[in-house]
Amino acid sequence: MVPPPSMDESYDAPPARLASPRWMMILWGTGLAVVIFLAGLSSGMLLERSSHDESVRLDGSWRELADVIHFLERDSYYRPDDAEDAAVWRDGLEQQAIEALLEASGDEYAAFMPPREAAAASARLTGEYEGIGVTIGENHNGDVEVQSVMLDSPAEEADVRVGDVVGAVEGTPIPEGDTELASTLLKGEAGSDVSIDFLRPNAPAYHVTLTRATISTGEKTVAYLYLPEESLAIVQVSLFALTTTDELDAALDQVNKDGAERLVLDLRGNPGGWVSEAQKVVGRFVPDDAGPALLEDTWPADEQMVELDIDGDGAPQFTGDLIVLVDSGTASAAEIVASALQHYDRATVVGQPTFGKGSVQRVYEFESGESLRLTIAEWFAPGGQRLQGVGVDPDVLLNVDTEISELIPDLAAVFAGDWTDPTAG
């Protein structure tokens, strides 16, 4: 089974930051360097968990890996002589070695992402990033140019315009087509300064120093629709980002103002996201003291599971009739919500069996911009049912691969308790 595109965006905790750059660069040396770094990485994995023995056991194979690297660099017939070519050669060795290591681990969700992809994934889940407020891309000449400028951003205030070419950042020239380098250099901690040389068509080149700020991506994860003739509200949640609960609260406030008696929570195609947001969403419909929102298993050899609480911040916000709409693209944190609402008999789950991603990925961010993702636990439904590879079985099987408007008659029948499967028997 192939995960949907965003399936690896399922995190249980904020990223762990690693001060060291790429791990393979530390391997360019003695076996002792390997031991020191891997010990640091292993302890980083345990920043918020201690279910494993925290001692690090490394056998001779790791020293052999360091020796192989040493001999490649010293003796390989194919090692480049030019310094720049040698750096590219080492980068290739590093990337392929990391990818092979992750593939051999048996973790299908493990990934090592370059800076641009890592930043994009992080921005999507947090709803914001730190930078100057532009999007960049390659133009028809191969130059890296500004393609949009966000309102009220440092870039807009400095009169940066669409079509401006990024010539250099912090004195580093931007080669043709190298949007990854430009993006990495432009982003940085809010409050820090960045100097940029722009080239503007039919105008002199100009230099500007901007102070980076926290920029909202503007991506909304909750949509709302009310059908007064049905007294039915439909709330679609497309992703569990850090902004999702606030958006859902606003939608539920509108549900109550509209006086809707019935609600459809549409999780079709939702690939997951932050488990903390899933806990809060469950709490918008189920009391905090009902039980756990989910169970988490941090190590197969340890039969104990951790209970993760419902986080409703008080009484549920909607107490009327509830349907949760799911399909084969409903995954991860979305499956947590569906399984919990089903377990506590709070909702009727309608649709198709869900994807079945119950694994937890932790993100490790490197100063050089890359990120490493590893599976560090599995999630289970509150009743102990496994989600990984299994998913959530709907209470009512229904073909939901259509527009919501076409599903209203069937959903109304489910709410009324008189829906029958036309394909049954």
ABEGO torsion letter per residue (X at the ends): XBBBAAAABBBABBBBBBABBBAAAAABEBAAAAAAAAAAAAAAAAAABAABBABBBBBAAAAAAAAAAAAAAAABAABBABAAAAAAAAAAAAAAAAAAAAAAAGBAABBBBBAAAAAAAAAAAAGBBBBAGBBBBBBAAGBBBBABBBBGBAAAAAGBBBGBBBABBGGBBBBBGBAAAAAAAABEBBGBBBBBBBBBBGBBBBBBBBBBBBBBAGBBABBBBBBAAAGBBBBBBABBBAAAAAAAAAAAAAAAAAGBABBBBBABGBAEEBAAAAAAAAAAABBAAAEBABBBBABAABABBBBBBBBAGEBBABABBBBBBBBAABBEAAAAAAAAAAAAGABBBBEBBBAGBABBBBBBBBAAGBBBBBBABBBBBAAGBBABGAEBBBABBBBABBBAAAAAAAAAAAAAGABBBAABX
